[in-house]
């Protein structure tokens, strides 16, 4: 155990330390030890406003980082996934348009019956591939989102 030492402080400072220590539920000696250690370990001068400002700046940076991370998560789920769905729909419609053009051309050439049978099978295959691709994309985005959340939580816990 450390041997206690005495230090002279003003009455106002003692009252402030007593109130804060009581609010935190620790003895005033333990609170003062922690406060002195905090400034000593960081090489800060508690008399300097800059020391207090640096703590405020660090807190603001953390808050801004958290807000940015939450924003990116919302964008990921709110914009990227719907955009991917629109892209898949556009691809599907483009394919349907090409098939319709080919159907028209073959009808003019009287070869439509053969095409229609093969086209139906092809459409089913394309639809299955599109759905499988969308499912895969959703799973990958969800996995990436979970991984980024875990990484953020680990970074928050590591500080």
Secondary structure, DSSP 8 states (H G I E B T S, - for coil): ----------HHHHHHHHHHHHHHTS-HHHHHHHHHHHHHHHT--TT-HHHHHHHHHHHHHHHHHHHHHHHHHHHIIIIIHHHHHHHHHHHHHHHHHHHHHHHHHHHHTT-HHHHHHHHHHHHHHHHHHHHHHHHHHHHHHHHHHHHHHHHHHHHHHH-
